[in-house]
């Protein structure tokens, strides 16, 4: 048995454990609090692509303050705010695990009470101990966007905020 195979099997078990993205409840809102370290950069996609009017995020300049980003005439404006007004929180966390595994988890909750509305997770495996022998062939991800089911799960994770909190026609 190749040395990296047990790690690959452990990764497959992790993928089964993480499961598919799930939406438990939906809400139609103009914006939300994006609790993510990349909110001031990659988070702008929620304004440009996902149709939200605004997002709130932690200030990168003052730890005790927040920023509201909104799209005005095709450009993003930001305004520092003292407290959040968003009723929903989208949290994204990254975890680096031993053996070359990283896990990205997303949750959407009501800010008051913490009721879970949706969750998703993605994971990457770099090949573990066999990565130097197998190279890219030893790497894996879940969901795997190359398969039909994996592609649907990947899109569901990517659009979790829009599909959970986006306005309905």
N, CA and C of each residue as an Amber inpcrd file, in Angstrom:
protein
   507
   0.8510000  -1.1710000   0.0000000   0.0000000   0.0000000   0.0000000
   0.9000000   1.2380000   0.0000000   0.7020000   2.1980000  -0.9550000
   1.5090000   3.4160000  -0.9770000   1.3510000   4.2050000   0.3210000
   2.4400000   4.8730000   0.7220000   2.4740000   5.5680000   2.0010000
   1.3740000   6.6320000   2.1220000   1.0400000   7.3540000   1.0760000
   0.0550000   8.4250000   1.1420000  -1.3810000   7.9610000   1.1390000
  -1.6350000   6.6850000   0.8410000  -3.0120000   6.2070000   0.7170000
  -3.8090000   6.3160000   2.0080000  -3.2750000   5.9280000   3.1770000
  -4.0780000   6.0850000   4.3920000  -4.4940000   7.5370000   4.6320000
  -3.6180000   8.4840000   4.3460000  -3.9760000   9.8940000   4.5080000
  -5.0780000  10.2800000   3.5310000  -5.0150000   9.7570000   2.3220000
  -6.0480000  10.0500000   1.3170000  -7.3850000   9.4620000   1.7650000
  -7.3660000   8.2730000   2.3520000  -8.5900000   7.6670000   2.8680000
  -9.1400000   8.4700000   4.0470000  -8.2660000   8.9760000   4.8910000
  -8.7050000   9.8320000   5.9960000  -9.3450000  11.1110000   5.4580000
  -8.7670000  11.6470000   4.3920000  -9.3370000  12.8520000   3.7810000
 -10.7200000  12.5460000   3.2070000 -10.8770000  11.4190000   2.5530000
 -12.1910000  11.0300000   2.0150000 -13.2140000  10.9060000   3.1380000
 -12.8030000  10.3670000   4.2750000 -13.7140000  10.2650000   5.4260000
 -14.0790000  11.6560000   5.9490000 -13.1170000  12.5760000   5.9730000
 -13.3860000  13.9490000   6.3860000 -14.4130000  14.5930000   5.4530000
 -14.2540000  14.3740000   4.1530000 -15.1950000  14.9360000   3.1830000
 -16.6090000  14.4170000   3.4320000 -16.7270000  13.1290000   3.7200000
 -18.0420000  12.5570000   4.0410000 -18.6060000  13.2110000   5.2990000
 -17.7550000  13.4300000   6.2790000 -18.1760000  14.0510000   7.5430000
 -18.6440000  15.4930000   7.3270000 -17.9390000  16.2470000   6.4930000
 -18.3050000  17.6370000   6.2380000 -19.6450000  17.7360000   5.5120000
 -19.8970000  16.8130000   4.6190000 -21.1780000  16.7670000   3.9250000
 -21.3850000  17.8990000   2.9370000 -22.5720000  17.9260000   2.3880000
 -22.9480000  18.9150000   1.3820000 -23.4160000  20.2030000   2.0610000
 -23.3480000  21.3250000   1.3500000 -23.8860000  22.5730000   1.8950000
 -25.3650000  22.3940000   2.2400000 -25.7770000  23.0510000   3.3200000
 -27.1750000  22.9370000   3.7520000 -27.7520000  24.3090000   4.0500000
 -28.9320000  24.5450000   3.5460000 -29.6890000  25.7460000   3.8840000
 -30.8950000  25.2860000   4.6820000 -30.9580000  25.7210000   5.9430000
 -32.0470000  25.3370000   6.8440000 -33.2110000  26.3130000   6.7530000
 -32.9130000  27.5960000   6.5290000 -33.9410000  28.6390000   6.4400000
 -33.3910000  29.7680000   5.5800000 -34.2820000  30.5670000   5.0420000
 -33.8820000  31.6830000   4.1830000 -34.4460000  32.9930000   4.7270000
 -33.8250000  34.0920000   4.3190000 -34.3010000  35.4290000   4.6460000
 -33.9590000  36.3230000   3.4620000 -34.7350000  37.3470000   3.2460000
 -34.4610000  38.3140000   2.1830000 -33.9970000  39.6090000   2.8400000
 -32.7000000  39.9100000   2.7090000 -32.1220000  41.0730000   3.3820000
 -31.3040000  41.9010000   2.4000000 -31.1060000  43.1590000   2.7340000
 -30.3080000  44.0500000   1.8990000 -28.8170000  43.8420000   2.1190000
 -28.4400000  43.3920000   3.3330000 -27.0300000  43.2060000   3.6400000
 -26.8400000  42.3760000   4.8890000 -25.5720000  42.1230000   5.2430000
 -25.2400000  41.2710000   6.3700000 -23.8580000  41.6110000   6.8840000
 -23.5260000  41.0940000   8.0610000 -22.1890000  41.2400000   8.6470000
 -21.3370000  40.0900000   8.1490000 -20.2610000  40.4080000   7.4500000
 -19.3360000  39.4070000   6.9320000 -18.1580000  39.3080000   7.8920000
 -18.1440000  38.2600000   8.6910000 -17.0890000  38.0390000   9.6780000
 -16.0320000  37.1420000   9.0480000 -15.1340000  37.7750000   8.3150000
 -14.1310000  37.0690000   7.5160000 -12.9370000  38.0000000   7.3600000
 -11.7470000  37.4680000   7.4960000 -10.5400000  38.2640000   7.3660000
 -10.3310000  38.8750000   5.9930000 -11.0370000  38.3930000   4.9870000
 -10.8920000  38.9400000   3.6340000 -12.0930000  39.7910000   3.2280000
 -12.8890000  40.2280000   4.2100000 -14.1030000  40.9830000   3.9070000
 -13.8200000  42.2560000   3.1070000 -12.7220000  42.9540000   3.4180000
 -12.4410000  44.2150000   2.7400000 -11.8480000  44.0330000   1.3410000
 -11.6430000  42.8120000   0.9150000 -11.1280000  42.5780000  -0.4420000
 -12.0590000  41.6070000  -1.1740000 -11.9040000  40.3180000  -0.9150000
 -12.7310000  39.3220000  -1.6010000 -14.2120000  39.4590000  -1.2570000
 -14.5160000  40.0560000  -0.1120000 -15.9110000  40.2450000   0.2850000
 -16.6870000  41.1850000  -0.6120000 -15.9880000  41.9730000  -1.4020000
 -16.6790000  42.9120000  -2.2880000 -17.4960000  42.1990000  -3.3660000
 -17.2390000  40.9210000  -3.5600000 -18.0130000  40.1620000  -4.5490000
 -19.4890000  40.0910000  -4.1780000 -19.7870000  40.2030000  -2.8760000
 -21.1870000  40.1770000  -2.4560000 -21.9290000  41.4230000  -2.9240000
 -21.1940000  42.5020000  -3.1420000 -21.7850000  43.7270000  -3.6740000
 -21.7700000  43.7290000  -5.2000000 -20.6560000  43.3200000  -5.7870000
 -20.5100000  43.3470000  -7.2380000 -21.2820000  42.2260000  -7.9330000
 -21.2460000  41.0230000  -7.3910000 -21.7830000  39.8560000  -8.0950000
 -23.0490000  39.2620000  -7.4950000 -23.2030000  39.3500000  -6.1690000
 -24.2750000  38.6070000  -5.5110000 -25.5350000  39.4360000  -5.2530000
 -25.4960000  40.7410000  -5.5380000 -26.7010000  41.5600000  -5.4800000
 -27.0470000  42.1930000  -4.1460000 -26.1540000  42.1560000  -3.1680000
 -26.4500000  42.8060000  -1.8920000 -26.1780000  44.2970000  -1.9840000
 -26.9480000  45.0860000  -1.2280000 -26.7810000  46.5330000  -1.2200000
 -25.5900000  46.9620000  -0.3700000 -25.3160000  46.2060000   0.6920000
 -24.2370000  46.5540000   1.6040000 -23.7740000  45.3210000   2.3710000
 -22.5730000  45.4180000   2.9140000 -22.0760000  44.4470000   3.8970000
 -21.3890000  45.2350000   4.9930000 -21.3840000  44.6720000   6.1830000
 -20.6370000  45.2480000   7.2890000 -19.5050000  44.2840000   7.6270000
 -18.3910000  44.8370000   8.0880000 -17.2130000  44.0200000   8.3900000
 -16.4150000  44.6950000   9.4930000 -15.4850000  43.9520000  10.0420000
 -14.5910000  44.5400000  11.0430000 -13.6490000  45.5220000  10.3500000
 -13.3660000  46.6180000  11.0180000 -12.4220000  47.6000000  10.4950000
 -11.0170000  47.0020000  10.5220000 -10.2710000  47.2090000   9.4680000
  -8.8850000  46.7320000   9.4620000  -7.9600000  47.7510000  10.1340000
  -8.5010000  48.9250000  10.4600000  -7.6900000  49.9770000  11.0650000
  -7.9260000  50.1370000  12.5640000  -9.1690000  49.8920000  13.0110000
  -9.5150000  50.0200000  14.4260000 -10.2230000  48.7530000  14.8760000
  -9.6480000  48.0630000  15.8160000 -10.1980000  46.7790000  16.2620000
 -11.5750000  46.9090000  16.9110000 -11.8930000  48.0690000  17.4410000
 -13.1640000  48.2570000  18.1320000 -14.2440000  48.8730000  17.2310000
 -13.9840000  48.9440000  15.9300000 -14.9290000  49.5830000  15.0120000
 -15.2930000  48.6400000  13.8690000 -16.3060000  49.0360000  13.1440000
 -16.7810000  48.2780000  11.9860000 -16.8800000  49.2120000  10.7950000
 -16.9790000  48.6150000   9.6280000 -17.0990000  49.3730000   8.3900000
 -18.3020000  48.8470000   7.6260000 -19.0400000  49.7620000   7.0360000
 -20.1320000  49.3820000   6.1380000 -19.6640000  49.7200000   4.7230000
 -19.7020000  48.7070000   3.8620000 -19.3640000  48.8750000   2.4550000
 -20.6620000  48.8600000   1.6640000 -20.7710000  49.7670000   0.7040000
 -21.9400000  49.7520000  -0.1720000 -21.5340000  50.2050000  -1.5640000
 -22.2760000  49.7190000  -2.5130000 -21.9890000  50.0370000  -3.9020000
 -22.8180000  51.2570000  -4.3040000 -22.1220000  52.3030000  -4.7670000
 -22.7730000  53.5380000  -5.1900000 -22.2410000  53.9060000  -6.5720000
 -23.1210000  53.9580000  -7.5440000 -22.7320000  54.3130000  -8.9180000
 -21.5800000  53.4510000  -9.4310000 -21.6260000  52.1600000  -9.1340000
 -20.6470000  51.2250000  -9.6510000 -19.3440000  51.1470000  -8.8790000
 -19.1970000  51.9490000  -7.8500000 -17.9740000  51.8790000  -7.0440000
 -18.3420000  51.6190000  -5.5880000 -17.3800000  51.1250000  -4.8380000
 -17.6040000  50.7770000  -3.4420000 -17.2350000  51.9570000  -2.5490000
 -18.1790000  52.3320000  -1.6870000 -17.9170000  53.3350000  -0.6630000
 -17.8690000  52.6380000   0.6780000 -17.0590000  53.1710000   1.5680000
 -16.9900000  52.5950000   2.9030000 -17.1750000  53.6960000   3.9240000
 -17.8250000  53.3090000   5.0330000 -18.0720000  54.2520000   6.1110000
 -17.8370000  53.5160000   7.4210000 -17.0120000  54.0980000   8.2940000
 -16.7830000  53.4830000   9.5900000 -18.0340000  53.6600000  10.4490000
 -18.4220000  52.5990000  11.1490000 -19.5940000  52.6290000  12.0200000
 -19.1850000  52.1110000  13.3990000 -19.8700000  52.5900000  14.4220000
 -19.5230000  52.1920000  15.7950000 -20.1050000  50.8450000  16.1760000
 -21.2540000  50.4980000  15.5830000 -21.8790000  49.2180000  15.9280000
 -22.5630000  48.6420000  14.7050000 -22.7230000  47.3480000  14.7400000
 -23.3660000  46.6360000  13.6320000 -24.8610000  46.8960000  13.6220000
 -25.4250000  46.9080000  12.4240000 -26.8790000  46.9870000  12.2900000
 -27.4290000  45.7370000  11.6070000 -26.5620000  44.9330000  11.0270000
 -26.9860000  43.7360000  10.2960000 -27.6800000  42.7450000  11.2240000
 -28.6990000  42.1190000  10.7080000 -29.4240000  41.1140000  11.4730000
 -28.8780000  39.7130000  11.2920000 -27.9810000  39.5410000  10.3060000
 -27.4320000  38.2140000  10.0020000 -25.9130000  38.2790000   9.9120000
 -25.2770000  37.1900000  10.2830000 -23.8190000  37.0900000  10.2830000
 -23.4020000  35.9380000   9.3830000 -22.5020000  36.2270000   8.4630000
 -21.8790000  35.2000000   7.6240000 -20.4480000  35.0560000   8.1340000
 -20.1460000  33.9040000   8.7210000 -18.8250000  33.6540000   9.2840000
 -18.0660000  32.6680000   8.4030000 -16.8320000  33.0160000   8.1200000
 -15.9640000  32.1270000   7.3490000 -14.6980000  31.9060000   8.1640000
 -14.3840000  30.6380000   8.4250000 -13.1860000  30.3230000   9.2010000
 -12.3180000  29.3380000   8.4340000 -11.0200000  29.4460000   8.6390000
 -10.0540000  28.5690000   7.9800000  -9.2870000  27.8100000   9.0530000
  -9.1340000  26.5240000   8.8280000  -8.4110000  25.6700000   9.7770000
  -7.3630000  24.8590000   9.0220000  -6.1280000  24.9570000   9.4450000
  -5.0420000  24.1510000   8.8870000  -4.8620000  22.9440000   9.7820000
  -4.9960000  21.7470000   9.2290000  -4.8710000  20.5130000  10.0040000
  -3.5820000  19.7940000   9.6510000  -3.1440000  18.8940000  10.5080000
  -1.9380000  18.1080000  10.1990000  -2.1480000  17.2500000   8.9420000
  -1.0600000  16.8820000   8.3130000  -1.1220000  15.9980000   7.1530000
  -1.4850000  16.6900000   5.8540000  -1.3580000  18.0220000   5.8260000
  -1.6150000  18.7380000   4.5840000  -3.0850000  18.9700000   4.2800000
  -3.9250000  19.0620000   5.2950000  -5.3580000  19.2620000   5.1020000
  -5.7470000  20.6500000   5.5920000  -6.5190000  21.3600000   4.7920000
  -7.0890000  22.6350000   5.2200000  -8.6000000  22.5730000   5.0250000
  -9.3170000  23.1840000   5.9570000 -10.7770000  23.1760000   5.9290000
 -11.2720000  24.6140000   6.0290000 -12.1790000  24.9820000   5.1630000
 -12.8250000  26.2890000   5.1710000 -14.2970000  26.0580000   5.4990000
 -14.7690000  26.6460000   6.6110000 -16.1650000  26.4900000   7.0260000
 -16.8870000  27.8200000   6.8980000 -18.1440000  27.7470000   6.4950000
 -18.9920000  28.9220000   6.3780000 -20.2980000  28.6560000   7.1220000
 -20.7500000  29.6660000   7.8420000 -22.0300000  29.5840000   8.5290000
 -22.7580000  30.9080000   8.3880000 -24.0560000  30.8260000   8.2620000
 -24.9010000  32.0130000   8.2810000 -25.8670000  31.8400000   9.4410000
 -25.8560000  32.8240000  10.3210000 -26.6960000  32.7820000  11.5180000
 -27.4270000  34.1060000  11.6990000 -28.5310000  34.0370000  12.4400000
 -29.1790000  35.2580000  12.8920000 -28.3010000  35.8480000  13.9810000
 -28.1100000  37.1500000  13.9540000 -27.2410000  37.7730000  14.9500000
 -27.8510000  37.6940000  16.3460000 -29.1200000  37.9250000  16.4560000
 -29.8040000  37.7990000  17.7420000 -30.2820000  36.3600000  17.8880000
 -29.8080000  35.6730000  18.8630000 -30.2340000  34.2980000  19.1140000
 -29.3510000  33.2470000  18.4880000 -28.6570000  33.5750000  17.4030000
 -27.7050000  32.6520000  16.8100000 -28.2770000  31.4900000  16.0220000
 -29.5640000  31.5540000  15.6500000 -30.1520000  30.4410000  14.8870000
 -29.3860000  30.2280000  13.5890000 -28.9950000  28.9770000  13.3310000
 -28.2630000  28.6100000  12.1240000 -29.2070000  28.5710000  10.9350000
 -28.8760000  29.3350000   9.8810000 -29.6640000  29.3260000   8.6620000
 -29.0320000  28.4400000   7.6010000 -27.6920000  28.4680000   7.5120000
 -27.0120000  27.7010000   6.4610000 -25.5750000  27.4170000   6.8680000
 -25.0280000  26.3480000   6.2710000 -23.6240000  26.0230000   6.5070000
 -23.0540000  25.2730000   5.3120000 -21.7630000  25.4360000   5.1520000
 -21.0430000  24.7440000   4.0800000 -19.5890000  24.6030000   4.5100000
 -18.8990000  23.6780000   3.8790000 -17.4760000  23.4980000   4.1460000
 -16.7900000  22.9840000   2.8850000 -15.5690000  23.4200000   2.7040000
 -14.7320000  22.9020000   1.6310000 -13.4110000  22.4770000   2.2670000
 -12.7420000  21.5310000   1.6430000 -11.4680000  21.0520000   2.1820000
 -10.4910000  20.7800000   1.0390000  -9.2130000  20.9000000   1.3650000
  -8.1270000  20.6190000   0.4110000  -7.1360000  19.6880000   1.0800000
  -6.6310000  18.7550000   0.2850000  -5.5910000  17.8290000   0.7240000
  -4.4230000  18.0050000  -0.2280000  -3.2350000  18.2810000   0.3150000
  -2.0800000  18.5630000  -0.5530000  -1.3040000  17.3110000  -0.9650000
  -1.7880000  16.1390000  -0.5790000  -1.0970000  14.8980000  -0.9190000
  -0.4010000  14.2660000   0.2610000  -0.3330000  15.0110000   1.3760000
   0.2760000  14.4550000   2.5880000   1.7290000  14.0700000   2.3800000
   2.1140000  12.9460000   2.9540000   3.5100000  12.5120000   2.8840000
   3.9260000  12.1230000   1.4710000   2.9620000  11.8600000   0.5970000
   3.2780000  11.4720000  -0.7810000   3.2730000  12.6530000  -1.7490000
   3.0910000  13.8650000  -1.2530000   2.9610000  15.0110000  -2.1660000
   4.2050000  15.2420000  -3.0260000   5.3940000  14.9430000  -2.4940000
   6.6130000  15.1790000  -3.2800000   6.7970000  14.1270000  -4.3670000
   6.1690000  12.9750000  -4.1890000   6.2460000  11.9150000  -5.1980000
   5.1230000  12.0560000  -6.2170000   3.9100000  12.2860000  -5.7240000
   2.7330000  12.3270000  -6.5970000   2.4470000  13.7020000  -7.1910000
   2.9690000  14.7310000  -6.5710000   2.7260000  16.0830000  -7.0600000
   1.2470000  16.4070000  -7.0730000   0.8040000  17.0700000  -8.1210000
  -0.5990000  17.4680000  -8.2360000  -1.5300000  16.2670000  -8.2660000
  -1.0420000  15.1110000  -8.6920000  -1.8800000  13.9120000  -8.7590000
  -2.2570000  13.4020000  -7.3760000  -1.5390000  13.8060000  -6.3570000
  -1.8580000  13.3630000  -5.0060000  -2.8190000  14.2900000  -4.2680000
  -3.0270000  15.4750000  -4.8220000  -3.9050000  16.4560000  -4.1830000
  -5.3700000  16.1040000  -4.4260000  -6.2140000  16.6060000  -3.5420000
  -7.6510000  16.3790000  -3.6840000  -8.3990000  17.5380000  -3.0280000
  -9.6470000  17.6920000  -3.3890000 -10.4840000  18.7000000  -2.7550000
 -11.9100000  18.1730000  -2.6530000 -12.6360000  18.7140000  -1.7090000
 -14.0580000  18.4090000  -1.6320000 -14.7800000  19.6890000  -1.2270000
 -15.8720000  19.9700000  -1.8740000 -16.3500000  19.1790000  -3.0020000
 -15.4000000  19.3080000  -4.1840000 -15.4030000  18.2870000  -5.0120000
 -14.5450000  18.2490000  -6.1930000 -15.3200000  18.8520000  -7.3610000
 -14.9700000  20.0660000  -7.7960000 -15.7420000  20.7320000  -8.8470000
 -15.6550000  20.0600000 -10.2200000 -14.8050000  19.0290000 -10.3540000
 -14.6840000  18.3300000 -11.6380000 -15.8690000  17.3830000 -11.8640000
 -16.4260000  16.8340000 -10.7900000 -17.5790000  15.9390000 -10.9280000
 -18.8640000  16.7640000 -10.9310000 -19.9370000  16.2220000 -11.4770000
 -21.2180000  16.9410000 -11.5400000 -21.7320000  17.2500000 -10.1350000
 -21.7340000  16.2620000  -9.2540000 -22.2170000  16.4790000  -7.8850000
 -21.3030000  17.4590000  -7.1480000 -20.0050000  17.3180000  -7.3370000
 -19.0560000  18.2160000  -6.7000000 -19.1730000  19.6330000  -7.2060000
 -19.4320000  19.7840000  -8.5050000 -19.6040000  21.1090000  -9.0820000
 -20.8300000  21.7870000  -8.4890000 -21.9220000  21.0550000  -8.3450000
 -23.1440000  21.6140000  -7.7540000 -22.8890000  22.0070000  -6.2970000
 -22.1830000  21.1730000  -5.5450000 -21.8760000  21.4800000  -4.1500000
 -20.9230000  22.6710000  -4.0520000 -19.9510000  22.7490000  -4.9630000
 -19.0330000  23.8860000  -4.9770000 -19.7970000  25.1820000  -5.2290000
 -20.6920000  25.1750000  -6.2200000 -21.4930000  26.3720000  -6.5200000
 -22.3970000  26.7380000  -5.3480000 -22.9610000  25.7280000  -4.6780000
 -23.8150000  25.9900000  -3.5140000 -23.0030000  26.6420000  -2.3890000
 -21.7630000  26.2080000  -2.1920000 -20.8910000  26.8260000  -1.1820000
 -20.5420000  28.2540000  -1.5770000 -20.1820000  28.4500000  -2.8320000
 -19.7690000  29.7650000  -3.3230000 -20.9010000  30.7800000  -3.2180000
 -22.1170000  30.3470000  -3.4790000 -23.2820000  31.2360000  -3.4730000
 -24.1350000  31.0820000  -2.2170000 -23.5500000  30.6100000  -1.1230000
 -24.3120000  30.3510000   0.0960000 -25.0320000  31.6050000   0.5960000
 -24.3520000  32.7380000   0.6290000 -24.9850000  33.9820000   1.1090000
 -26.1290000  34.3820000   0.1880000 -25.9070000  34.3870000  -1.1040000
 -26.9420000  34.7940000  -2.0560000 -28.1610000  33.8850000  -1.9640000
 -27.9190000  32.5740000  -1.8890000 -29.0260000  31.6240000  -1.8800000
 -29.7520000  31.5830000  -0.5420000 -29.1030000  32.0250000   0.5370000
 -29.7160000  32.0250000   1.8540000 -30.3320000  33.3730000   2.1970000
 -29.6200000  34.4570000   1.8970000 -30.0350000  35.7920000   2.3260000
 -30.4450000  36.7210000   1.1950000 -30.2540000  36.3070000  -0.0460000
 -30.5390000  37.1780000  -1.1770000 -32.0180000  37.4750000  -1.3250000
 -32.2900000  38.5960000  -1.9140000 -33.6830000  39.0020000  -2.1480000
 -34.3230000  38.0840000  -3.1730000 -35.5710000  37.8030000  -2.9560000
 -36.3370000  36.9380000  -3.8630000 -37.1880000  37.7860000  -4.7890000
 -37.3100000  37.3890000  -6.0530000 -38.1530000  38.1670000  -6.9840000
 -39.6280000  38.0800000  -6.6050000
